[in-house]
Amino acid sequence: MSAKVRYYLEQTLPELEELHKHNIFSRPELTTITRRRTDFEHRINNRGVTLLDFLKYVEFEMNLDLLRKRRIQRVLGSTKKNKDGDEDEEDADGLLMKKVGVAGWSGQQRVLFVFDRATKRFPGDISLWTQYASYARQIKARKVLNKIFKSLVKLHPMNPQIWVMAADHELRDNANRLAARNVLLKGIQFNKDAKVIADAYEKLEADVQAALEAELKAKESQQEEEESDEEDDDHNDEEQEDDEEEEDDDDDDDESN
């Protein structure tokens, strides 16, 4: 076993110990997990490594993470009352994960780690980057997504589609229209004749304009409602004053009689 493989496997020991401590996996199961990881580490550290070797490793870690979550729910899960008085299971990715210490989120971190190593070994494979980004988005790892698209535009500045994807990331994941606009403008600088970037920019500008108009209409409508409410209040106040005056007049008439 090479020193690099041994190092990576040693990093998983705290996670495995926590899983055994909480009876999530038995010793024989942990031995099998370690054996599989050892095999994968040897493969991806060989000179003849292929992208498929990395993807198989990713698939193994994803399946293991899914099994780990199900086991944690079954072994440590409990029920609690909701507002309606019904019993709800605790979220497997929430409070339960805290009960198993470092093993709580280690599965997701390992998948991201393998993806990261794969992109460093095969930086030119766009489909790999896309799968990496898709998984990071799935688990809501926004910092990882930012890192992915920052690396992508640096590695592939002459690929128009990459700039469109990066702008879409800013819109979808960060809800930042200004950043998306700047990404597309920078993409146009590198790809002046790229129609796909120009079209994306025009669509973004149209969407921004439509959003601004919608916000303006909403504000105007709210202002009209407030003014209408104020007029109603003033009218009600006037009616109340008239009623009070009529009552005073009636009282005066009664006193005269």
Contacts in CASP RR format, 6 or more apart in sequence:
PFRMAT RR
TARGET T0000
AUTHOR 0000-0000-0000
METHOD contacts of the structure
MODEL  1
MSAKVRYYLEQTLPELEELHKHNIFSRPELTTITRRRTDFEHRINNRGVT
LLDFLKYVEFEMNLDLLRKRRIQRVLGSTKKNKDGDEDEEDADGLLMKKV
GVAGWSGQQRVLFVFDRATKRFPGDISLWTQYASYARQIKARKVLNKIFK
SLVKLHPMNPQIWVMAADHELRDNANRLAARNVLLKGIQFNKDAKVIADA
YEKLEADVQAALEAELKAKESQQEEEESDEEDDDHNDEEQEDDEEEEDDD
DDDDESN
1 38 0 8 1.000
1 42 0 8 1.000
2 42 0 8 1.000
2 45 0 8 1.000
4 41 0 8 1.000
4 45 0 8 1.000
5 38 0 8 1.000
5 41 0 8 1.000
5 42 0 8 1.000
5 45 0 8 1.000
8 41 0 8 1.000
9 34 0 8 1.000
9 37 0 8 1.000
9 38 0 8 1.000
9 41 0 8 1.000
12 34 0 8 1.000
12 37 0 8 1.000
12 106 0 8 1.000
12 110 0 8 1.000
14 102 0 8 1.000
14 103 0 8 1.000
15 102 0 8 1.000
15 103 0 8 1.000
15 106 0 8 1.000
15 107 0 8 1.000
16 25 0 8 1.000
16 30 0 8 1.000
16 33 0 8 1.000
16 34 0 8 1.000
16 103 0 8 1.000
18 100 0 8 1.000
18 101 0 8 1.000
18 102 0 8 1.000
18 103 0 8 1.000
18 104 0 8 1.000
19 25 0 8 1.000
19 30 0 8 1.000
19 68 0 8 1.000
19 100 0 8 1.000
19 103 0 8 1.000
20 26 0 8 1.000
20 27 0 8 1.000
20 30 0 8 1.000
22 72 0 8 1.000
22 75 0 8 1.000
22 76 0 8 1.000
22 99 0 8 1.000
22 100 0 8 1.000
22 103 0 8 1.000
23 75 0 8 1.000
24 68 0 8 1.000
24 71 0 8 1.000
24 72 0 8 1.000
24 75 0 8 1.000
24 100 0 8 1.000
24 103 0 8 1.000
25 33 0 8 1.000
25 68 0 8 1.000
25 71 0 8 1.000
33 64 0 8 1.000
36 60 0 8 1.000
37 60 0 8 1.000
40 53 0 8 1.000
40 56 0 8 1.000
40 57 0 8 1.000
40 60 0 8 1.000
43 49 0 8 1.000
43 53 0 8 1.000
43 57 0 8 1.000
44 53 0 8 1.000
44 54 0 8 1.000
44 57 0 8 1.000
44 114 0 8 1.000
44 117 0 8 1.000
44 118 0 8 1.000
44 121 0 8 1.000
49 121 0 8 1.000
51 118 0 8 1.000
51 122 0 8 1.000
51 125 0 8 1.000
51 128 0 8 1.000
54 114 0 8 1.000
54 115 0 8 1.000
54 117 0 8 1.000
54 118 0 8 1.000
54 121 0 8 1.000
54 122 0 8 1.000
54 128 0 8 1.000
55 118 0 8 1.000
55 128 0 8 1.000
55 131 0 8 1.000
57 114 0 8 1.000
58 111 0 8 1.000
58 114 0 8 1.000
58 115 0 8 1.000
58 118 0 8 1.000
58 131 0 8 1.000
61 107 0 8 1.000
61 110 0 8 1.000
61 111 0 8 1.000
61 114 0 8 1.000
62 111 0 8 1.000
62 135 0 8 1.000
64 107 0 8 1.000
65 107 0 8 1.000
65 108 0 8 1.000
65 110 0 8 1.000
65 111 0 8 1.000
68 103 0 8 1.000
68 107 0 8 1.000
69 92 0 8 1.000
69 93 0 8 1.000
70 92 0 8 1.000
72 92 0 8 1.000
72 96 0 8 1.000
72 97 0 8 1.000
72 99 0 8 1.000
72 100 0 8 1.000
72 104 0 8 1.000
73 89 0 8 1.000
73 90 0 8 1.000
73 92 0 8 1.000
73 96 0 8 1.000
76 96 0 8 1.000
76 99 0 8 1.000
76 100 0 8 1.000
77 89 0 8 1.000
77 90 0 8 1.000
77 96 0 8 1.000
78 89 0 8 1.000
78 90 0 8 1.000
79 87 0 8 1.000
79 88 0 8 1.000
79 89 0 8 1.000
79 90 0 8 1.000
80 87 0 8 1.000
80 88 0 8 1.000
80 90 0 8 1.000
81 87 0 8 1.000
81 88 0 8 1.000
82 88 0 8 1.000
90 96 0 8 1.000
97 104 0 8 1.000
97 105 0 8 1.000
98 104 0 8 1.000
108 139 0 8 1.000
108 141 0 8 1.000
111 135 0 8 1.000
112 132 0 8 1.000
112 135 0 8 1.000
112 136 0 8 1.000
112 141 0 8 1.000
112 144 0 8 1.000
115 128 0 8 1.000
115 131 0 8 1.000
115 132 0 8 1.000
115 135 0 8 1.000
116 132 0 8 1.000
118 128 0 8 1.000
118 132 0 8 1.000
119 125 0 8 1.000
119 128 0 8 1.000
119 129 0 8 1.000
119 132 0 8 1.000
119 151 0 8 1.000
122 128 0 8 1.000
123 155 0 8 1.000
124 155 0 8 1.000
124 156 0 8 1.000
126 156 0 8 1.000
126 159 0 8 1.000
126 161 0 8 1.000
126 162 0 8 1.000
129 148 0 8 1.000
129 152 0 8 1.000
130 165 0 8 1.000
132 148 0 8 1.000
133 145 0 8 1.000
133 148 0 8 1.000
133 149 0 8 1.000
133 165 0 8 1.000
133 169 0 8 1.000
136 144 0 8 1.000
136 145 0 8 1.000
136 148 0 8 1.000
137 145 0 8 1.000
137 173 0 8 1.000
142 173 0 8 1.000
142 174 0 8 1.000
145 169 0 8 1.000
145 173 0 8 1.000
146 169 0 8 1.000
146 174 0 8 1.000
149 165 0 8 1.000
149 166 0 8 1.000
149 169 0 8 1.000
152 162 0 8 1.000
152 165 0 8 1.000
152 166 0 8 1.000
153 162 0 8 1.000
153 163 0 8 1.000
153 166 0 8 1.000
153 183 0 8 1.000
153 186 0 8 1.000
153 187 0 8 1.000
156 162 0 8 1.000
157 187 0 8 1.000
157 190 0 8 1.000
158 190 0 8 1.000
158 191 0 8 1.000
160 187 0 8 1.000
160 191 0 8 1.000
160 194 0 8 1.000
160 196 0 8 1.000
160 197 0 8 1.000
161 196 0 8 1.000
163 183 0 8 1.000
163 184 0 8 1.000
163 186 0 8 1.000
163 187 0 8 1.000
163 190 0 8 1.000
163 191 0 8 1.000
163 194 0 8 1.000
163 197 0 8 1.000
163 200 0 8 1.000
164 184 0 8 1.000
164 196 0 8 1.000
164 197 0 8 1.000
164 200 0 8 1.000
166 183 0 8 1.000
167 180 0 8 1.000
167 181 0 8 1.000
167 183 0 8 1.000
167 184 0 8 1.000
167 200 0 8 1.000
167 204 0 8 1.000
168 180 0 8 1.000
170 176 0 8 1.000
170 177 0 8 1.000
170 179 0 8 1.000
170 180 0 8 1.000
170 183 0 8 1.000
171 177 0 8 1.000
171 180 0 8 1.000
171 204 0 8 1.000
177 204 0 8 1.000
177 208 0 8 1.000
177 211 0 8 1.000
180 204 0 8 1.000
181 201 0 8 1.000
181 204 0 8 1.000
181 205 0 8 1.000
181 208 0 8 1.000
184 197 0 8 1.000
184 200 0 8 1.000
184 201 0 8 1.000
184 204 0 8 1.000
185 201 0 8 1.000
187 194 0 8 1.000
187 197 0 8 1.000
188 194 0 8 1.000
188 197 0 8 1.000
188 198 0 8 1.000
188 201 0 8 1.000
191 197 0 8 1.000
END
